[in-house]
Amino acid sequence: MVETIERDKNDLFAYRWGERFFKNPKTLFIVRSVALGVFVYALAYGFVHPKASENHFTTAVFWSFFWPFFMFISLPTLGAYFCSVCPLAFVGKKIIKRKGKAFKMPKVLKNPYISLGVVLGVYWGLFYAFPAVFAEPVAVAFFYTFFTLLAFLFYFLFKDMSYCAHICPISAIRNAFSRISFMWLGSYRSACDTCTTFECAKVCEFGQSPFNFDKNNSMGDCTLCMDCANACAAISYKSKGFGFSLSQPIRRARAVDVWTYLLLFAFMTLTMKLTTNFNHSDFAAWLPWMWISKWLKGVSPHSPLNFEAVLTLLVSVSFTLYVVYMGFKKAEEKLGIDRKTLFTEVGYAYAPLALVSSIGVAITSFFTRYFHNVVNGFIEAFHLPFGFIDPLVSPDAGWLDLFGVFDFIAVAWTLLLLSRRIDLISEGKPYEAKRKAFWWLALLPVSYLLLCFL
């Protein structure tokens, strides 16, 4: 264990405010306790006040703050800070240490695609399919109570925070999208080279080795709980620039990360873009999925299923998969590199397309929905002596279009990364072959860019 170390200027732990806010156990305990209190109260309030007409708090906490805003703003900036203050993980550590059975999780449950499937199918799928149902506080309370009980069961049975690492809907997103962040947990190599105790790895509930994060260009399942930083002074939390790891070779690159980028792009970014730019346009009546949706509504007028949203989602996913398939197939032909290697190594370039473009939507929604929903919810739930407030701005406000710049940043960044990552694995290949492969792989971001103009 290293007692003291001379820190770099870009290390937040070099500053008292940075160490106090991001590392200090007392500060983290307070933040996590507050998050847990709000979480539990929001669930209880949802059961006591089950109807939307009498409860704005439960839906505001989960649909306007915790999930869509805080997570999508914190991931590309601070990294996995959302997980650092997660109420479930906070309680889970207590369960494991005091009551847990510490069984080893079966290998079949460690499949990383489980988490991805849960977030796509259980969260986004249900959200699109039954928006009216999940607008009701009691439905939201039941939804999050289910995952809470499931998490506690896993904490009780298995060791190493297995729920957070393999089952939680956030884990796939956390691992894939934390690469966008400009913050990075690592260590000072000079101290690690002479270390014989490996305290940082011993205290990690996730079985991670922080001293290898820099070497592997990967933080694995790190949730920024900061246990390692409090165990050893050689741990750093540095500002290194947005997405710096995406332009470098990645040891142990995973196909599941690439699938996370692509499918979340289809489920979130592209589906929302089709909904706003096409489904509500003057030519919406000419769209095939809108015809089918209208017909299905006529056949089942009382169905709670949102046919329009589900069909739009299917179109988005089908389009994304087809364009990506064609792109990698042609790139394989041009470069003579097998498709699996291309997909795993070059596919990380799609990270900005999936996350950065959604930042604009999150910020816009903050002004039009999230802020007043959250404020009004707290006023109602805690009986504060204030009147309800209106949205900060109208959805029709022209200046909100400025946040569309995130779409163009996402596309430009993706194209730059595609060029860089193709170069990383195609050394010695003819320039013409790399140029043609680049444009085939650029079909997805270029197609999205064209949609942004419509």
C-alpha positions as CSV (number, residue, x, y, z in Angstrom):
1,M,0.0,0.0,0.0
2,V,1.3,3.4,-1.0
3,E,0.8,6.1,1.7
4,T,1.6,9.3,-0.3
5,I,2.3,10.0,-3.9
6,E,3.0,13.1,-6.1
7,R,-0.1,13.5,-8.2
8,D,-0.5,14.9,-11.8
9,K,-2.4,18.1,-12.3
10,N,-5.2,16.3,-14.2
11,D,-5.8,14.0,-11.3
12,L,-8.9,15.2,-9.3
13,F,-7.5,13.5,-6.2
14,A,-4.7,16.1,-6.3
15,Y,-7.2,18.7,-5.2
16,R,-8.9,18.8,-1.8
17,W,-12.3,19.5,-3.4
18,G,-11.9,16.6,-5.8
19,E,-10.8,14.2,-3.2
20,R,-13.6,15.3,-0.8
21,F,-16.4,15.0,-3.3
22,F,-15.4,11.9,-5.3
23,K,-13.3,9.9,-2.9
24,N,-14.1,10.8,0.7
25,P,-16.1,7.9,2.3
26,K,-18.2,10.2,4.4
27,T,-19.2,12.3,1.4
28,L,-20.0,9.2,-0.6
29,F,-22.0,7.8,2.3
30,I,-24.1,10.9,2.5
31,V,-24.8,11.0,-1.2
32,R,-25.6,7.3,-1.4
33,S,-27.9,7.6,1.7
34,V,-29.8,10.5,0.1
35,A,-30.1,8.5,-3.1
36,L,-31.4,5.5,-1.2
37,G,-33.9,7.6,0.8
38,V,-35.3,9.2,-2.4
39,F,-35.4,5.8,-4.1
40,V,-37.3,4.0,-1.3
41,Y,-39.7,7.0,-0.7
42,A,-40.5,7.1,-4.4
43,L,-41.4,3.4,-4.4
44,A,-43.5,3.7,-1.3
45,Y,-45.2,6.8,-2.6
46,G,-46.1,4.9,-5.8
47,F,-47.9,2.2,-3.9
48,V,-49.7,4.7,-1.5
49,H,-50.7,7.0,-4.3
50,P,-51.0,4.7,-7.4
51,K,-52.7,7.1,-9.8
52,A,-50.9,9.7,-12.0
53,S,-53.5,12.3,-11.1
54,E,-52.4,12.2,-7.4
55,N,-48.7,11.3,-7.8
56,H,-46.2,13.2,-9.9
57,F,-43.3,12.2,-7.6
58,T,-42.7,8.5,-8.4
59,T,-42.7,8.9,-12.2
60,A,-40.6,12.1,-12.0
61,V,-37.9,10.4,-9.9
62,F,-37.5,7.4,-12.2
63,W,-38.5,8.6,-15.6
64,S,-37.3,12.2,-15.4
65,F,-34.2,12.1,-13.2
66,F,-32.5,8.9,-12.2
67,W,-32.6,7.1,-15.5
68,P,-32.9,9.4,-18.5
69,F,-31.2,12.6,-17.3
70,F,-28.7,11.8,-14.6
71,M,-27.4,8.6,-16.2
72,F,-27.1,10.0,-19.7
73,I,-25.4,13.2,-18.5
74,S,-23.1,11.5,-16.0
75,L,-21.9,8.6,-18.2
76,P,-20.2,10.6,-20.9
77,T,-18.7,13.0,-18.4
78,L,-17.8,11.3,-15.1
79,G,-18.0,7.7,-16.2
80,A,-19.9,5.2,-14.1
81,Y,-20.8,7.7,-11.3
82,F,-24.4,6.6,-11.7
83,C,-23.4,3.2,-10.3
84,S,-21.2,4.8,-7.6
85,V,-24.3,6.3,-6.0
86,C,-26.7,3.5,-6.9
87,P,-29.0,2.7,-3.9
88,L,-29.1,-1.0,-4.8
89,A,-25.4,-1.4,-4.9
90,F,-25.2,0.6,-1.6
91,V,-27.4,-1.9,0.2
92,G,-26.0,-4.8,-1.8
93,K,-22.6,-4.4,-0.2
94,K,-24.1,-4.5,3.2
95,I,-26.0,-7.7,2.4
96,I,-22.9,-9.4,1.0
97,K,-20.7,-8.6,3.9
98,R,-23.2,-9.4,6.7
99,K,-25.7,-12.0,5.4
100,G,-24.5,-13.2,2.0
101,K,-24.0,-16.8,1.2
102,A,-21.0,-16.0,-1.1
103,F,-21.8,-18.7,-3.7
104,K,-20.0,-18.4,-7.0
105,M,-22.4,-17.3,-9.7
106,P,-23.1,-20.0,-12.4
107,K,-21.2,-19.3,-15.6
108,V,-24.5,-19.3,-17.6
109,L,-25.6,-16.2,-15.7
110,K,-22.3,-14.3,-16.4
111,N,-23.2,-13.9,-20.1
112,P,-22.9,-10.2,-20.7
113,Y,-25.8,-10.3,-23.2
114,I,-28.2,-10.9,-20.3
115,S,-27.8,-7.4,-19.1
116,L,-28.1,-6.0,-22.7
117,G,-31.2,-8.1,-23.3
118,V,-32.8,-6.8,-20.0
119,V,-32.2,-3.2,-20.8
120,L,-33.5,-3.5,-24.4
121,G,-36.3,-5.9,-23.8
122,V,-37.5,-5.3,-20.3
123,Y,-36.9,-1.5,-20.2
124,W,-37.0,0.0,-23.6
125,G,-39.3,-2.7,-25.1
126,L,-41.9,-2.3,-22.4
127,F,-41.5,1.5,-22.4
128,Y,-42.3,1.7,-26.1
129,A,-45.0,-0.9,-26.1
130,F,-47.0,0.3,-23.0
131,P,-46.2,4.0,-22.4
132,A,-49.7,4.6,-20.9
133,V,-49.2,1.8,-18.4
134,F,-45.8,3.0,-17.3
135,A,-47.1,6.5,-16.9
136,E,-49.0,5.2,-13.8
137,P,-47.0,5.5,-10.6
138,V,-48.1,2.1,-9.3
139,A,-46.7,0.4,-12.4
140,V,-43.4,2.2,-12.0
141,A,-43.3,1.2,-8.4
142,F,-44.0,-2.5,-9.2
143,F,-41.4,-2.4,-12.0
144,Y,-38.5,-1.1,-9.8
145,T,-39.6,-3.1,-6.8
146,F,-39.2,-6.3,-8.9
147,F,-35.6,-5.3,-9.9
148,T,-34.9,-4.3,-6.3
149,L,-35.9,-7.7,-4.9
150,L,-34.1,-9.5,-7.7
151,A,-31.0,-7.6,-6.9
152,F,-31.2,-8.3,-3.2
153,L,-31.7,-12.0,-4.0
154,F,-28.5,-12.0,-6.1
155,Y,-26.6,-10.1,-3.4
156,F,-27.7,-12.6,-0.8
157,L,-26.7,-15.7,-2.9
158,F,-23.7,-14.7,-4.8
159,K,-20.3,-13.0,-4.1
160,D,-18.4,-10.3,-5.9
161,M,-21.5,-8.0,-6.5
162,S,-22.5,-10.4,-9.3
163,Y,-25.9,-8.7,-9.9
164,C,-24.2,-5.4,-10.7
165,A,-21.6,-7.0,-12.9
166,H,-23.8,-9.3,-14.9
167,I,-27.6,-8.8,-14.5
168,C,-28.3,-5.2,-13.8
169,P,-29.7,-3.4,-16.9
170,I,-27.1,-0.6,-16.4
171,S,-24.0,-2.9,-16.5
172,A,-23.9,-3.3,-20.3
173,I,-24.4,0.4,-20.8
174,R,-21.9,1.3,-18.0
175,N,-19.1,-0.8,-19.5
176,A,-19.7,0.3,-23.1
177,F,-20.4,4.0,-22.6
178,S,-18.0,4.8,-19.8
179,R,-15.4,4.9,-22.7
180,I,-17.0,8.1,-23.8
181,S,-16.2,9.8,-20.5
182,F,-13.3,12.2,-20.1
183,M,-12.6,10.8,-16.6
184,W,-10.6,7.7,-16.0
185,L,-9.8,5.6,-12.9
186,G,-6.2,4.3,-13.1
187,S,-3.0,4.2,-11.1
188,Y,0.5,5.6,-11.0
189,R,2.7,3.0,-12.7
190,S,5.8,4.0,-10.7
191,A,4.1,2.9,-7.5
192,C,2.4,-0.2,-8.9
193,D,5.7,-1.6,-10.3
194,T,7.0,-2.0,-6.8
195,C,3.8,-3.0,-5.1
196,T,3.6,-6.4,-3.4
197,T,0.3,-6.1,-1.5
198,F,-2.2,-5.3,-4.3
199,E,-4.6,-3.6,-1.8
200,C,-6.6,-2.0,-4.6
201,A,-7.5,-5.4,-6.0
202,K,-8.1,-7.0,-2.6
203,V,-10.8,-4.5,-1.6
204,C,-12.6,-4.5,-4.9
205,E,-16.0,-6.1,-4.5
206,F,-16.1,-6.7,-8.3
207,G,-12.9,-8.6,-8.5
208,Q,-11.2,-5.9,-10.7
209,S,-7.5,-5.0,-10.8
210,P,-7.3,-1.2,-11.0
211,F,-3.6,-1.3,-11.5
212,N,-4.2,-2.9,-15.0
213,F,-6.9,-0.4,-16.2
214,D,-4.4,1.8,-18.0
215,K,-2.5,-1.1,-19.5
216,N,-5.6,-2.8,-20.8
217,N,-7.2,0.5,-21.9
218,S,-10.3,-0.8,-20.1
219,M,-11.9,-0.3,-16.7
220,G,-13.9,-3.5,-16.9
221,D,-16.8,-3.7,-14.5
222,C,-15.6,-0.7,-12.4
223,T,-18.4,1.3,-10.8
224,L,-16.3,4.0,-9.3
225,C,-17.2,2.9,-5.8
226,M,-13.7,4.3,-4.8
227,D,-12.9,1.5,-2.4
228,C,-9.6,1.0,-4.2
229,A,-8.8,4.7,-4.0
230,N,-9.3,4.7,-0.2
231,A,-7.2,1.5,0.1
232,C,-4.2,2.8,-1.9
233,A,-2.9,6.3,-2.7
234,A,-1.6,5.2,-6.0
235,I,-5.1,5.2,-7.5
236,S,-5.9,8.2,-9.7
237,Y,-9.0,9.7,-11.2
238,K,-7.8,11.7,-14.1
239,S,-9.3,13.9,-16.8
240,K,-8.0,12.6,-20.1
241,G,-10.3,14.0,-22.7
242,F,-13.6,12.7,-24.1
243,G,-13.4,9.2,-25.4
244,F,-9.6,9.1,-25.4
245,S,-9.6,5.3,-25.1
246,L,-11.7,4.8,-28.2
247,S,-8.8,6.0,-30.5
248,Q,-6.3,3.5,-29.0
249,P,-5.9,-0.3,-29.2
250,I,-8.2,-2.0,-26.7
251,R,-7.1,-5.1,-25.0
252,R,-9.8,-7.7,-24.5
253,A,-12.2,-5.9,-26.9
254,R,-15.7,-7.3,-26.6
255,A,-18.3,-7.8,-29.3
256,V,-21.0,-7.2,-26.6
257,D,-19.8,-3.6,-26.3
258,V,-20.2,-3.0,-30.0
259,W,-23.7,-4.6,-30.0
260,T,-24.6,-2.3,-27.1
261,Y,-23.6,0.8,-29.1
262,L,-25.5,-0.4,-32.2
263,L,-28.7,-1.6,-30.5
264,L,-29.0,1.3,-28.2
265,F,-28.6,3.6,-31.2
266,A,-31.5,1.7,-32.8
267,F,-33.6,1.6,-29.7
268,M,-33.0,5.2,-28.5
269,T,-31.5,7.5,-31.0
270,L,-32.9,6.3,-34.3
271,T,-36.3,5.4,-33.0
272,M,-36.7,8.9,-31.5
273,K,-35.5,10.5,-34.7
274,L,-37.9,8.6,-36.8
275,T,-40.7,9.5,-34.4
276,T,-40.0,13.2,-34.4
277,N,-38.9,13.7,-38.0
278,F,-41.2,11.2,-39.8
279,N,-44.2,10.0,-37.7
280,H,-45.3,13.5,-36.9
281,S,-44.5,15.0,-40.4
282,D,-46.8,16.0,-43.2
283,F,-45.9,12.8,-45.1
284,A,-46.5,10.4,-42.1
285,A,-49.6,8.9,-43.9
286,W,-47.3,7.6,-46.6
287,L,-45.1,5.6,-44.3
288,P,-45.7,1.8,-44.4
289,W,-45.3,1.4,-40.6
290,M,-47.8,4.1,-40.0
291,W,-50.3,2.4,-42.3
292,I,-49.9,-0.9,-40.4
293,S,-50.2,0.9,-37.1
294,K,-53.4,2.6,-38.2
295,W,-54.9,-0.7,-39.3
296,L,-53.9,-2.5,-36.1
297,K,-55.5,0.3,-34.1
298,G,-58.7,-0.3,-36.0
299,V,-58.6,-4.1,-35.4
300,S,-57.8,-3.7,-31.6
301,P,-59.0,-0.2,-30.6
302,H,-58.8,-1.0,-26.9
303,S,-55.4,-2.6,-26.8
304,P,-52.9,-0.9,-24.4
305,L,-50.1,-1.7,-26.9
306,N,-48.7,1.3,-28.7
307,F,-48.6,-0.1,-32.2
308,E,-46.9,3.0,-33.7
309,A,-44.0,3.0,-31.3
310,V,-43.4,-0.8,-31.6
311,L,-43.5,-0.7,-35.4
312,T,-41.2,2.3,-35.5
313,L,-38.8,0.5,-33.2
314,L,-38.8,-2.6,-35.4
315,V,-38.1,-0.4,-38.5
316,S,-35.2,1.2,-36.6
317,V,-33.7,-2.1,-35.5
318,S,-34.1,-3.7,-38.9
319,F,-32.5,-0.7,-40.7
320,T,-29.6,-0.6,-38.3
321,L,-28.9,-4.3,-38.5
322,Y,-29.1,-4.4,-42.3
323,V,-26.8,-1.4,-42.8
324,V,-24.3,-2.7,-40.3
325,Y,-24.3,-6.1,-41.9
326,M,-23.7,-4.7,-45.4
327,G,-21.0,-2.4,-44.1
328,F,-19.0,-5.0,-42.4
329,K,-19.5,-7.5,-45.2
330,K,-18.1,-5.1,-47.8
331,A,-15.3,-3.9,-45.5
332,E,-14.3,-7.6,-45.0
333,E,-14.1,-8.0,-48.8
334,K,-12.1,-4.8,-49.3
335,L,-9.6,-5.3,-46.4
336,G,-9.3,-9.0,-46.4
337,I,-9.8,-9.0,-42.6
338,D,-12.3,-11.4,-41.1
339,R,-15.6,-9.9,-40.1
340,K,-15.4,-10.9,-36.4
341,T,-12.1,-9.0,-36.0
342,L,-13.4,-6.0,-37.9
343,F,-16.6,-5.9,-35.8
344,T,-14.9,-6.2,-32.5
345,E,-12.0,-3.8,-33.2
346,V,-13.6,-1.2,-35.4
347,G,-17.1,-1.3,-33.9
348,Y,-16.1,0.8,-30.9
349,A,-16.1,3.8,-33.3
350,Y,-19.9,3.7,-33.1
351,A,-19.9,4.7,-29.4
352,P,-20.5,8.5,-30.0
353,L,-23.3,7.8,-32.5
354,A,-25.2,5.9,-29.8
355,L,-24.6,8.2,-26.8
356,V,-23.5,11.7,-27.8
357,S,-26.6,12.2,-30.0
358,S,-28.9,11.3,-27.1
359,I,-27.3,14.0,-24.9
360,G,-29.1,16.7,-27.0
361,V,-32.4,14.9,-26.4
362,A,-31.7,14.7,-22.6
363,I,-30.9,18.4,-22.4
364,T,-33.9,19.4,-24.5
365,S,-36.1,17.2,-22.3
366,F,-34.7,18.8,-19.2
367,F,-36.0,22.2,-20.3
368,T,-39.4,20.9,-21.6
369,R,-40.2,18.0,-19.2
370,Y,-37.7,16.8,-16.7
371,F,-37.0,19.9,-14.6
372,H,-40.6,20.9,-13.8
373,N,-41.6,17.2,-13.4
374,V,-38.9,16.7,-10.7
375,V,-39.5,20.0,-8.9
376,N,-43.3,19.5,-8.9
377,G,-42.9,15.9,-7.7
378,F,-40.8,16.9,-4.7
379,I,-43.1,19.8,-3.9
380,E,-46.0,17.3,-3.9
381,A,-44.3,14.4,-2.1
382,F,-42.7,16.5,0.7
383,H,-45.6,19.0,1.0
384,L,-43.3,22.0,0.3
385,P,-44.9,25.4,0.6
386,F,-44.5,26.3,-3.1
387,G,-46.9,26.2,-6.1
388,F,-46.3,23.9,-9.0
389,I,-44.1,25.4,-11.7
390,D,-44.5,25.3,-15.5
391,P,-42.0,23.9,-18.0
392,L,-38.9,26.1,-18.4
393,V,-39.6,26.5,-22.1
394,S,-42.2,25.3,-24.6
395,P,-41.3,22.4,-26.8
396,D,-41.9,24.7,-29.7
397,A,-39.1,27.1,-28.7
398,G,-36.8,27.6,-31.6
399,W,-33.6,27.9,-29.7
400,L,-34.0,24.2,-28.6
401,D,-32.9,23.3,-32.1
402,L,-29.4,24.4,-31.1
403,F,-29.1,21.1,-29.2
404,G,-29.3,19.3,-32.5
405,V,-25.6,20.1,-32.8
406,F,-25.0,17.0,-30.7
407,D,-26.2,14.9,-33.7
408,F,-23.6,16.4,-35.9
409,I,-20.9,16.1,-33.2
410,A,-21.8,12.4,-32.8
411,V,-21.6,11.7,-36.6
412,A,-18.3,13.6,-37.1
413,W,-16.7,11.9,-34.1
414,T,-17.9,8.5,-35.3
415,L,-16.4,9.1,-38.7
416,L,-13.1,10.2,-37.2
417,L,-13.0,7.1,-35.0
418,L,-13.8,4.8,-37.9
419,S,-10.9,6.1,-39.8
420,R,-8.6,5.8,-36.8
421,R,-9.7,2.3,-35.8
422,I,-9.5,1.0,-39.4
423,D,-5.9,2.2,-39.5
424,L,-5.1,0.4,-36.2
425,I,-5.9,-3.0,-37.6
426,S,-5.1,-2.6,-41.3
427,E,-1.4,-1.6,-41.3
428,G,0.1,-2.4,-44.7
429,K,-3.2,-2.5,-46.5
430,P,-3.6,-0.4,-49.6
431,Y,-5.0,3.1,-49.1
432,E,-7.7,2.5,-51.6
433,A,-8.9,-0.6,-49.8
434,K,-9.1,1.3,-46.5
435,R,-10.9,4.2,-48.1
436,K,-13.6,1.9,-49.6
437,A,-13.9,0.0,-46.3
438,F,-14.3,3.3,-44.4
439,W,-17.2,4.4,-46.6
440,W,-19.0,1.1,-46.3
441,L,-18.7,1.3,-42.5
442,A,-19.7,4.9,-42.5
443,L,-23.1,4.0,-44.0
444,L,-24.8,4.1,-40.6
445,P,-23.6,7.5,-39.4
446,V,-24.0,9.1,-42.8
447,S,-27.6,7.7,-43.1
448,Y,-28.4,9.1,-39.7
449,L,-26.9,12.5,-40.7
450,L,-29.3,12.6,-43.7
451,L,-32.2,11.8,-41.4
452,C,-31.2,14.8,-39.3
453,F,-31.8,17.1,-42.2
454,L,-35.3,15.9,-43.0
